[in-house]
Every structure is written in structure tokens, then in C-alpha cells.
Amino acid sequence: MNKYKLLTPGPLTTTETVKEAMLTDHCTWDDDYKTITQSIRKKLIKIANVSEENYTAVLLQGSGTYGVESVLTSSVGNGKVLLITNGAYGKRMVQICEYAEISYLEYNEGYAEIPSSEKVEEILNSNGDITHIAMVHCETTSGILNNIESIAYTAKAYNKTFIVDAMSSFGGIEIPVEELGIDFIISSANKCIQGVPGFTFVIAKRDSLEKTKGNCHSLSLDLYAQFEEMEKDGKWRFTSPTHTVLAFAKALDELEEEGGVKAREKRYTENNHRLTENMQALGFKTYVAREYQSPIITSFLYPENKNFDFKEMYDYIKENGYAIYPGKVTDIDTFRIGNIGEIYLEDIERITEIFKNFLALKNTGGNIR
């Protein structure tokens, strides 16, 4: 039984049945286990709205950042990537390129601003050596949902390889991957599909993946080598997180039972709207404009109250059964509340009641403890 529920962008609160799936031990070489791996790959292809003829799914040990690093180090090669950034996870791609000595150009916007496809066009027209474009879909630094559609069409028009970090959106927001012509889209087991941490996955266009062969200078992050081994019979090249894989297989079943991505997106959106309305009624303002707000996580500005102390509030909320995202990452004082995972409207009502009680205690000088 959970001590408290997580209101974060992942790892997140999972169902008891997903947790129970991890009680079984599996050998990585076992045929039954390899069958599970292949089933997961097929289901991810379906969620991505792509055809098996043109796309494939590759699973990789590690966090979501491992997946992003695998794609960048495997695909760019001697080319140059335009990194579109407006938050910490876009900046992480910059770090990856610097560590791996990948040629890149950064186009940066503010944390609450949407990147412009017109600006991307200008950059492409001025920099003919750019071969790839990479960006984050839902930037959980702020909760902003970037317009990947307009950038995808620009990438296609200029014949650039398009890479999308959909870590916190895949499985929770409908993404027509094949229609948009996305070459590589990356996510993680512990996000909107509602599994647990342990592996990342890449949905890759087959012809774009083929071009990565021999590019990667890392053994464990070689995307093509992982695909090649997995394509044979579902075996991972190196030891896989078996319990995480079993939990993910169960989580995929539960996503389907809920009604698929559309139904999950509806629940997340309802969570977000109710949370925003309730928090605004308590005097909290959102950081991101409504038209750019994702249904994944919401950033709220610190209240204009000299008595406000984030850590004190965080501890109070945790003592009352929930954990929100600790600390700020935006350029101004904000805190974040996730809307995803095994979270429903009753949880949203409960968390805002906890906020209300906290503020009342602060205003009356009562004992928080």
C-alpha cells in the first residue's frame, strides 16, 4: 500500500496490479520473456499510430535520457543538429551533444514561450549544414506543450531528420507520428503508460534507423545494434530490467482497458482543468498561458505572501498523503503539480483541500505540524 500518492510527471503513482506484475521472476533468455518483449514492441507501434512496415520500436535499458542520448549519438553522425529548447530537458540535449562532441546549433525560447516554425525556417535557410532537428514535446520544466506539428512540417519540407523527446506525452496525448513524418520519437516506461522506471524506448522510422548503422561511438547506447539483436527474437543485448518489463506489459494492458490514449488524455485533461480551477480559486496563478498548457504537469507561481515557504508546504502535503514535484526549475519562483498516473478527480479535490488547509493555518498562525 502506498504511503502517499505522487503528483509528479513520472515516476508516478501506479496501480496495485502493475506493482503485482513485478512479483514474478524471469530469465532474460527465456522464450516466454522474449515473447513479452516482442508484444510490447508491437503495442508501442500501435500507440504511435504508425505502420510496422515503415516503423519499429526499440527498447533500451536506462532512463529516458539514455534513449535521447542513444538517438542523438546514433543518428547525427557527421551531420549537425538544430536543438530547439525552452526548458531543462531541451538543455539536456545540448549537454548530450557537448559531451559526445556532436555538432549542433541551439535555438532557445523562454520557459513559457512556444518555439516558432518561422524562426526554424530562418535558421535552416541560414545554416545549410543542418541535417537534423530535435525538440521536446511536453517540456515538464514548465508544463508547456510545444507545437511539434508545425516543426514537423518544416522538417519534412526541408528534408531534415526530425527527433522528438516525447518522454512525458507519449501514451497520454495522441501523436500521429507517421502522419507527421517523425523519424525518432522517444519515451520512457515510467511516464504516461504508467509503468515503473527501468527502460526507455524509441519508435523509429525504419529507413532513418538503417542510416544509423555504425554511427554510435557507445557500445551500450548503439540504437541500431540494439534493434538488430531485438529484431531476431526479442532478446535484449545486455541484461534487461525484467521486473520493469513485466510491469510495463501490464500497464499497456491497463491502458487498453481504460480506452486507449484518447481516454487517458481525457482523464489527464480533466485532472488538469479541475486542478487549475481549484488552485486559482485559492489565489494561485499558473505560469504557462492556458493555450500552451499541457495536461501533464502544471506550474504555479508562488503566492504573493511573505509567509509562504515551499518546503514547509511540501512537507505538509506529503504528511497528508501526497507528494508534489519538489523545488523549482523555472527562472522564476514556481512549483509543479503533476496530473498523470493513477490519479483521478477525487485526488485533485483532495490535494486542493490540503492546500486550502495549509493556507488557512498559515494565515491564522496555526501549527503546521
Disulfide bonds with the S-S distance in Angstrom:
none
